[in-house]
Amino acid sequence: MKGKIYVVGLGPGSYEHMTFRAVQAIEESEVIVGYKTYISFIENLIQGKEIESSGMRKEVDRCRFALEKALEGKTVSLVSSGDAGVYGMAGIMLEVVKESQQPIEVEIIPGISAVNAAATVLGAPIMHDFAVISLSDLLTPWELIEKRLEHASQGDFIIALYNPKSHERTEQIKKAREIMLQYKSPATPVGIVKNARRNGQQVQVTNLQEMLNYEIDMLSLVIIGNSATYIDNGKMITPRGYQL
């Protein structure tokens, strides 16, 4: 008897920002698999279940373990922060299942992505067309990231930056800003949100010229506005174009 795999987006991590379907999938599952930090977010939901947690850069191993348990006939939740389909575990899980050639059912459960969580904290910065770009070049060549930054800036997209800076990667955010300044005004509003909708949330609203004067790390989401974005009462607002 074949089991099933849920790939569950947990959102920011707190119960109140999880979808009902995400909670339901976890409750239905016998096995919970995930990065150890994300497992800690849902400890109150997984008592009595089989837990497999691991550290960074073990994504493929987690997916193979989930598949192994599903092939034993168990229902498995592979958990991911934010939305599992946005820099999350959904794609890897589907690739692992494809590689195995096993007819295991995989259901992707959506969650609130970091860009959505951060945007609500900042006001309404992504009300128009926006691009989401990760500055991590671990899996993507930096030359391609630069190309995406340049075209998104040239097209006057609002730009949301994931993985903007780490202890090892300190120059990418500087280079990204330099590229954006070629096409965006130095006064373009910028929002920096650390731990969006989590404990320890920090928010800074600034501009493209000054953004590097503030703390940015791997827990931060950076949103750079378009040419119409403005700041009012500490909130970033990008007009959609409605006539008032």
C-alpha positions as CSV (number, residue, x, y, z in Angstrom):
1,M,0.0,0.0,0.0
2,K,1.4,3.3,-1.1
3,G,1.5,6.3,1.3
4,K,1.3,10.0,0.5
5,I,3.6,13.0,0.9
6,Y,2.4,16.5,1.8
7,V,4.8,19.3,1.2
8,V,3.6,21.9,3.7
9,G,4.3,25.6,3.7
10,L,4.4,26.7,7.3
11,G,4.4,30.5,6.6
12,P,6.4,32.6,9.0
13,G,6.2,29.8,11.6
14,S,3.6,30.8,14.1
15,Y,0.3,28.9,14.4
16,E,-1.9,32.0,13.6
17,H,-0.1,32.5,10.3
18,M,-0.5,28.9,9.1
19,T,-3.4,27.9,6.9
20,F,-6.1,25.5,8.1
21,R,-5.1,23.0,5.4
22,A,-1.4,23.1,6.5
23,V,-2.5,22.2,10.1
24,Q,-4.8,19.6,8.8
25,A,-2.1,17.9,6.7
26,I,0.3,17.8,9.6
27,E,-2.4,16.3,11.9
28,E,-3.1,13.6,9.2
29,S,0.6,12.7,8.9
30,E,2.3,9.9,10.8
31,V,5.8,11.2,9.9
32,I,7.1,14.8,10.0
33,V,10.3,15.7,8.1
34,G,12.0,19.0,8.0
35,Y,14.9,21.4,8.8
36,K,15.3,21.4,12.6
37,T,14.4,25.1,13.0
38,Y,11.1,24.7,11.2
39,I,10.3,21.5,13.1
40,S,10.6,23.6,16.3
41,F,7.9,25.9,15.0
42,I,5.3,23.2,15.1
43,E,6.3,21.2,18.2
44,N,2.8,21.5,19.7
45,L,1.3,19.9,16.6
46,I,3.6,16.9,16.2
47,Q,3.5,15.1,19.6
48,G,3.6,11.4,19.2
49,K,4.6,11.4,15.6
50,E,7.8,10.1,14.0
51,I,10.1,13.1,13.5
52,E,13.1,13.3,11.1
53,S,14.9,16.7,11.4
54,S,18.3,17.7,9.9
55,G,20.4,20.8,9.3
56,M,21.2,23.1,6.4
57,R,22.1,21.7,3.0
58,K,20.4,18.3,3.7
59,E,17.3,19.1,1.5
60,V,17.8,16.1,-0.9
61,D,18.3,13.7,2.0
62,R,15.1,14.9,3.6
63,C,13.1,14.4,0.4
64,R,14.6,10.9,0.0
65,F,13.7,10.0,3.6
66,A,10.1,11.3,3.0
67,L,9.8,9.2,-0.1
68,E,11.1,6.1,1.7
69,K,8.5,6.5,4.5
70,A,5.7,7.0,1.9
71,L,6.8,3.9,0.1
72,E,6.3,2.1,3.5
73,G,2.7,3.2,3.3
74,K,2.9,6.1,5.7
75,T,1.5,9.6,5.3
76,V,4.4,12.1,5.5
77,S,4.5,15.9,5.9
78,L,7.7,17.5,4.6
79,V,7.6,20.9,6.1
80,S,9.1,24.1,4.7
81,S,9.0,27.7,5.9
82,G,7.1,30.3,4.0
83,D,5.5,28.8,0.9
84,A,7.0,25.4,-0.1
85,G,7.0,26.5,-3.8
86,V,9.0,29.7,-3.3
87,Y,12.6,28.7,-2.7
88,G,11.2,25.8,-0.6
89,M,11.0,22.1,-0.7
90,A,8.2,21.5,-3.3
91,G,10.4,21.4,-6.4
92,I,13.1,19.1,-4.8
93,M,10.4,16.7,-3.6
94,L,8.8,16.4,-7.0
95,E,12.2,15.9,-8.6
96,V,13.1,13.1,-6.2
97,V,9.8,11.4,-6.8
98,K,10.3,11.7,-10.6
99,E,13.8,10.2,-10.3
100,S,12.5,7.3,-8.3
101,Q,9.8,6.5,-10.9
102,Q,7.4,5.6,-8.0
103,P,3.7,6.6,-8.3
104,I,3.6,8.3,-5.0
105,E,1.0,11.1,-4.5
106,V,2.5,14.5,-3.6
107,E,0.3,17.3,-2.5
108,I,1.7,20.8,-2.1
109,I,0.1,22.9,0.7
110,P,0.6,26.7,0.2
111,G,1.9,29.0,2.9
112,I,2.6,32.7,3.4
113,S,5.9,33.5,1.7
114,A,8.4,35.8,3.3
115,V,7.7,38.5,0.7
116,N,4.0,38.5,1.6
117,A,4.7,38.6,5.4
118,A,7.2,41.4,5.0
119,A,5.0,43.4,2.7
120,T,2.2,43.4,5.2
121,V,4.5,44.7,7.9
122,L,5.8,47.5,5.6
123,G,2.4,48.6,4.3
124,A,1.5,48.0,0.7
125,P,4.8,47.9,-1.2
126,I,4.1,45.2,-3.8
127,M,0.7,46.4,-5.1
128,H,2.1,46.4,-8.6
129,D,4.3,44.2,-10.7
130,F,7.2,42.9,-8.7
131,A,10.2,40.5,-9.1
132,V,11.5,38.2,-6.4
133,I,15.2,37.5,-6.6
134,S,17.5,35.5,-4.3
135,L,21.0,36.9,-3.9
136,S,22.3,33.4,-2.9
137,D,24.7,32.2,-5.6
138,L,25.0,28.8,-4.0
139,L,22.8,27.2,-6.6
140,T,22.5,30.0,-9.2
141,P,25.5,31.6,-11.0
142,W,26.1,35.2,-9.9
143,E,26.2,36.3,-13.5
144,L,22.6,35.2,-14.0
145,I,21.5,36.9,-10.7
146,E,23.1,40.1,-11.9
147,K,21.3,39.8,-15.2
148,R,18.0,39.4,-13.5
149,L,18.6,42.3,-11.2
150,E,19.5,44.5,-14.2
151,H,16.4,43.6,-16.2
152,A,14.0,43.9,-13.2
153,S,15.5,47.3,-12.4
154,Q,15.3,48.5,-16.0
155,G,11.7,47.4,-16.2
156,D,10.8,49.4,-13.1
157,F,9.7,46.4,-11.1
158,I,9.4,46.4,-7.4
159,I,12.2,44.1,-6.3
160,A,12.1,41.7,-3.3
161,L,15.4,40.3,-2.3
162,Y,15.6,36.9,-0.5
163,N,18.9,35.7,1.1
164,P,20.3,39.2,0.8
165,K,23.4,38.7,3.0
166,S,25.2,36.2,5.1
167,H,28.5,36.0,7.0
168,E,30.2,34.5,3.9
169,R,28.2,36.6,1.3
170,T,28.7,40.2,2.1
171,E,29.4,41.8,-1.3
172,Q,26.3,40.6,-3.2
173,I,24.0,43.1,-1.6
174,K,26.4,45.9,-2.4
175,K,26.6,44.8,-6.1
176,A,22.8,44.5,-6.2
177,R,22.4,48.0,-5.0
178,E,24.9,49.3,-7.5
179,I,23.0,47.7,-10.3
180,M,19.6,49.0,-9.1
181,L,21.0,52.6,-8.8
182,Q,21.7,52.5,-12.5
183,Y,18.0,52.5,-13.2
184,K,16.3,53.6,-9.9
185,S,16.5,56.9,-8.1
186,P,18.6,57.0,-4.9
187,A,15.4,58.2,-3.2
188,T,13.5,55.0,-4.0
189,P,11.9,53.7,-0.8
190,V,13.3,50.5,0.6
191,G,11.9,48.3,3.4
192,I,14.0,45.9,5.4
193,V,12.2,43.4,7.6
194,K,14.0,40.9,9.8
195,N,12.0,37.9,11.2
196,A,8.8,39.0,9.4
197,R,5.8,38.0,11.5
198,R,8.1,36.1,13.9
199,N,9.4,36.8,17.4
200,G,12.2,39.4,17.1
201,Q,10.7,41.2,14.2
202,Q,12.6,44.3,13.2
203,V,11.5,46.9,10.6
204,Q,13.4,49.7,8.9
205,V,12.0,51.9,6.1
206,T,14.7,53.8,4.3
207,N,15.8,54.4,0.7
208,L,18.1,52.9,-1.9
209,Q,20.9,55.4,-1.2
210,E,20.9,54.7,2.6
211,M,19.9,51.0,2.7
212,L,23.4,49.6,3.4
213,N,23.6,51.7,6.6
214,Y,21.1,49.3,8.2
215,E,21.5,45.7,9.4
216,I,20.7,43.2,6.7
217,D,21.2,39.4,7.1
218,M,19.9,36.0,6.1
219,L,16.8,36.6,8.2
220,S,16.0,39.8,6.4
221,L,13.7,40.4,3.4
222,V,14.4,43.6,1.5
223,I,11.8,45.3,-0.7
224,I,12.9,48.0,-3.1
225,G,10.0,50.1,-4.6
226,N,9.4,51.2,-8.1
227,S,9.3,54.8,-9.4
228,A,5.8,55.4,-8.0
229,T,6.4,54.0,-4.5
230,Y,6.3,56.5,-1.7
231,I,6.4,56.6,2.1
232,D,3.5,57.9,4.2
233,N,3.4,57.8,8.0
234,G,6.2,55.2,8.0
235,K,4.5,52.9,5.5
236,M,5.6,52.0,2.0
237,I,2.9,52.4,-0.6
238,T,3.0,51.5,-4.3
239,P,-0.1,52.9,-6.0
240,R,-2.0,50.3,-8.2
241,G,-3.3,53.2,-10.3
242,Y,-6.8,53.6,-9.1
243,Q,-8.3,57.1,-9.5
244,L,-9.3,58.5,-6.0
